[in-house]
């Protein structure tokens, strides 16, 4: 108790109040900072727990749901046009015309040498001697030979001979003897002339036939290079009798 008559200075009271306020402020600051950290920690904890809960729920849902197999649909961006199947043409075998030595243009007109009827190859002649050469030819084509057909000189030495027409019709399969008058050259040695048939159109056909003679000696006949050589064949029965 204050004794009567004692007074407290006003400055002491003022300073005490200030000290109180300072202490209160410090306590308030300490309480304020401490509470703020606690509240922030609480909020962070709540957020963390919430996130963990959501993650756990998500994992649970994913585990319970079946895994869907993705379906891929391919949309073509380019149209492929297949190549046309090539058409294979099979060529049938070409018809081969029946051709004797020397060849024939067609199967219609053709001929084959049968034999030398007169003047065998290498016959000895005197210079300027006249003779008649006769060949036997067979019609192995499909068309008859008419009087418009001829035997004509082709190459070598004609020995004065001229084209000779066939004197009568020679049917397919038949044979005909064709004769050409000739004259032996005056020069000594071997002489040769090749002849062939022609049809009504002047086209040559069939085998070549030839005459070979020796003038002024007994020289051995030799074949002319590049000239076809007729090969005798066995005579077949004559169908029809051609005029000779």
C-alpha positions as CSV (number, residue, x, y, z in Angstrom):
1,X,0.0,0.0,0.0
2,X,1.2,3.4,-0.6
3,X,1.7,5.3,2.2
4,X,-0.2,8.5,2.4
5,X,1.7,11.2,1.0
6,X,3.7,9.0,-1.4
7,X,3.1,9.5,-5.1
8,X,4.3,7.5,-8.1
9,X,5.9,9.5,-10.7
10,X,4.0,9.7,-13.9
11,X,7.1,8.8,-16.0
12,X,7.4,5.4,-14.2
13,X,3.8,4.6,-15.0
14,X,4.3,5.5,-18.6
15,X,7.4,3.4,-19.0
16,X,5.8,0.5,-17.4
17,X,2.9,0.7,-19.8
18,X,5.3,0.8,-22.7
19,X,7.2,-2.2,-21.4
20,X,3.9,-4.1,-21.0
21,X,2.9,-3.3,-24.6
22,X,6.3,-4.4,-25.9
23,X,6.2,-7.7,-24.1
24,X,2.6,-8.2,-25.2
25,X,3.6,-7.5,-28.8
26,X,6.5,-9.9,-28.7
27,X,4.2,-12.6,-27.3
28,X,1.7,-11.8,-30.0
29,X,4.3,-12.0,-32.7
30,X,5.7,-15.2,-31.4
31,X,2.2,-16.7,-31.2
32,X,1.4,-15.3,-34.6
33,X,4.5,-16.8,-36.3
34,X,4.1,-20.1,-34.5
35,X,0.4,-20.4,-35.4
36,X,1.1,-19.5,-39.0
37,X,3.6,-22.3,-39.5
38,X,1.2,-24.8,-37.9
39,X,-1.7,-23.7,-40.1
40,X,0.4,-23.9,-43.2
41,X,1.7,-27.3,-42.2
42,X,-1.9,-28.4,-41.6
43,X,-3.0,-27.2,-45.1
44,X,-0.1,-28.9,-46.8
45,X,-0.9,-32.1,-44.9
46,X,-4.5,-31.9,-46.0
47,X,-3.5,-31.4,-49.6
48,X,-1.0,-34.3,-49.4
49,X,-3.6,-36.6,-47.9
50,X,-6.2,-35.6,-50.5
51,X,-3.7,-36.2,-53.4
52,X,-2.8,-39.6,-52.0
53,X,-6.4,-40.5,-51.6
54,X,-7.2,-39.5,-55.2
55,X,-4.2,-41.5,-56.5
56,X,-5.2,-44.6,-54.5
57,X,-8.8,-44.3,-55.9
58,X,-7.4,-43.9,-59.4
59,X,-5.2,-47.0,-59.1
60,X,-8.1,-48.9,-57.7
61,X,-10.4,-47.9,-60.7
62,X,-7.7,-48.7,-63.2
63,X,-7.1,-52.2,-61.6
64,X,-10.9,-52.9,-61.6
65,X,-11.5,-51.9,-65.2
66,X,-10.5,-54.4,-68.1
67,X,-7.8,-53.3,-70.4
68,X,-9.2,-52.4,-73.7
69,X,-7.5,-53.7,-76.8
70,X,-6.9,-50.8,-79.2
71,X,-8.4,-51.2,-82.6
72,X,-6.5,-49.7,-85.5
73,X,-8.3,-48.9,-88.7
74,X,-6.0,-48.4,-91.7
75,X,-7.4,-46.1,-94.3
76,X,-5.6,-46.5,-97.6
77,X,-4.3,-43.3,-99.1
78,X,-3.4,-44.8,-102.5
79,X,-5.5,-46.8,-104.9
80,X,-3.5,-49.6,-106.5
81,X,-4.7,-50.5,-110.0
82,X,-3.8,-54.1,-110.8
83,X,-2.0,-54.7,-114.1
84,X,-4.1,-56.2,-116.8
85,X,-3.4,-59.9,-117.3
86,X,-1.4,-60.2,-120.5
87,X,-3.1,-62.1,-123.2
88,X,-0.7,-64.8,-124.4
89,X,-1.1,-65.6,-128.1
90,X,0.0,-69.1,-129.0
91,X,1.2,-69.2,-132.6
92,X,0.3,-72.4,-134.3
93,X,2.9,-74.1,-136.4
94,X,3.3,-72.6,-139.8
95,X,2.4,-74.8,-142.7
96,X,5.6,-76.0,-144.4
97,X,5.1,-76.3,-148.2
98,X,6.3,-79.5,-149.7
99,X,9.5,-78.4,-151.3
100,X,11.9,-80.5,-153.4
101,X,15.5,-79.6,-154.0
102,X,15.5,-76.0,-155.1
103,X,12.4,-75.2,-153.2
104,X,8.9,-74.4,-154.2
105,X,7.0,-71.2,-153.4
106,X,3.7,-72.9,-152.6
107,X,2.3,-76.4,-152.1
108,X,0.0,-75.7,-155.1
109,X,2.9,-75.6,-157.6
110,X,5.8,-77.9,-156.9
111,X,8.0,-80.4,-158.7
112,X,10.7,-83.0,-158.0
113,X,13.4,-84.4,-160.3
114,X,13.0,-88.0,-161.1
115,X,15.7,-88.9,-163.6
116,X,17.8,-87.9,-166.7
117,X,16.0,-89.6,-169.6
118,X,18.8,-88.5,-172.1
119,X,22.3,-87.1,-171.8
120,X,23.6,-88.2,-168.4
121,X,25.8,-85.8,-166.5
122,X,29.4,-85.7,-168.0
123,X,28.4,-86.9,-171.5
124,X,31.2,-86.3,-174.0
125,X,30.3,-84.0,-176.9
126,X,32.2,-82.6,-179.9
127,X,32.3,-78.9,-180.5
128,X,29.0,-77.6,-181.9
129,X,27.3,-81.1,-181.6
130,X,23.4,-80.9,-181.4
131,X,21.5,-83.0,-178.9
132,X,18.2,-83.1,-177.0
133,X,18.2,-83.1,-173.2
134,X,15.2,-84.7,-171.6
135,X,14.3,-84.6,-167.9
136,X,11.5,-86.5,-166.1
137,X,9.8,-84.4,-163.5
138,X,7.0,-85.3,-161.1
139,X,4.2,-83.0,-160.0
140,X,4.3,-83.2,-156.2
141,X,2.1,-80.1,-155.7
142,X,-1.6,-79.9,-155.4
143,X,-2.4,-78.1,-158.7
144,X,-2.2,-79.6,-162.1
145,X,0.4,-78.3,-164.6
146,X,-1.2,-77.0,-167.8
147,X,0.2,-76.0,-171.2
148,X,0.7,-72.5,-169.7
149,X,3.6,-74.0,-167.6
150,X,7.1,-73.9,-169.1
151,X,10.6,-75.1,-168.4
152,X,12.9,-72.1,-168.6
153,X,16.6,-71.5,-168.5
154,X,17.8,-70.0,-165.2
155,X,21.6,-69.8,-165.0
156,X,24.8,-71.2,-166.6
157,X,25.1,-72.0,-170.2
158,X,21.8,-72.3,-172.1
159,X,23.7,-74.1,-175.0
160,X,21.2,-72.6,-177.5
161,X,18.2,-74.0,-175.6
162,X,14.9,-72.1,-175.3
163,X,11.9,-72.2,-172.9
164,X,9.7,-75.2,-173.6
165,X,6.0,-75.4,-172.7
166,X,4.5,-78.5,-171.2
167,X,2.6,-80.2,-174.0
168,X,-0.3,-81.5,-171.8
169,X,-1.9,-81.4,-168.4
170,X,0.1,-83.1,-165.6
171,X,-2.0,-83.9,-162.6
172,X,-0.7,-84.0,-159.0
173,X,1.3,-87.1,-158.5
174,X,1.9,-87.7,-162.2
175,X,5.2,-87.3,-164.0
176,X,6.2,-85.8,-167.4
177,X,9.2,-85.9,-169.7
178,X,10.3,-82.5,-170.8
179,X,12.8,-82.1,-173.7
180,X,14.9,-79.1,-174.8
181,X,17.0,-79.1,-178.0
182,X,20.5,-77.9,-177.5
183,X,23.9,-77.4,-179.2
184,X,27.2,-78.1,-177.5
185,X,29.6,-75.1,-177.2
186,X,32.7,-75.0,-179.4
187,X,34.9,-74.2,-176.4
188,X,36.5,-77.3,-174.9
189,X,35.8,-78.2,-171.2
190,X,32.8,-78.8,-169.0
191,X,29.6,-76.8,-169.6
192,X,26.5,-76.7,-167.4
193,X,23.1,-75.1,-167.6
194,X,20.3,-75.0,-165.0
195,X,16.6,-74.9,-165.8
196,X,13.4,-74.7,-163.8
197,X,9.6,-74.8,-164.2
198,X,7.4,-71.6,-164.1
199,X,3.7,-71.4,-163.7
200,X,1.2,-69.5,-165.7
201,X,2.1,-66.3,-163.8
202,X,5.8,-66.7,-164.6
203,X,6.7,-67.7,-161.0
204,X,9.5,-70.3,-160.7
205,X,8.8,-73.3,-158.5
206,X,10.1,-76.7,-157.6
207,X,13.5,-78.3,-158.1
208,X,16.3,-77.1,-160.4
209,X,17.3,-79.4,-163.1
210,X,20.5,-79.2,-165.1
211,X,22.6,-80.5,-168.0
212,X,26.3,-81.1,-167.8
213,X,28.4,-82.0,-170.9
214,X,32.1,-82.2,-171.7
215,X,33.4,-80.8,-175.0
216,X,36.6,-82.0,-176.6
217,X,37.8,-84.3,-173.8
218,X,37.0,-86.7,-171.1
219,X,37.1,-84.3,-168.2
220,X,35.4,-85.3,-164.9
221,X,32.3,-83.3,-164.4
222,X,32.3,-80.9,-161.4
223,X,29.4,-79.2,-159.7
224,X,29.1,-75.4,-160.3
225,X,29.5,-73.5,-157.1
226,X,26.4,-71.9,-155.8
227,X,24.1,-73.8,-158.1
228,X,21.5,-76.2,-156.6
229,X,22.0,-79.9,-157.4
230,X,18.9,-82.0,-158.3
231,X,18.7,-85.3,-156.4
232,X,17.1,-88.2,-158.3
233,X,14.2,-89.9,-156.6
234,X,12.5,-93.1,-157.2
235,X,9.8,-92.7,-159.9
236,X,6.3,-93.0,-158.7
237,X,3.4,-94.4,-160.7
238,X,2.2,-91.9,-163.2
239,X,-1.4,-90.6,-162.7
240,X,-2.6,-89.8,-166.1
241,X,-0.5,-89.8,-169.2
242,X,1.0,-86.4,-170.0
243,X,1.7,-85.5,-173.6
244,X,5.3,-85.8,-174.6
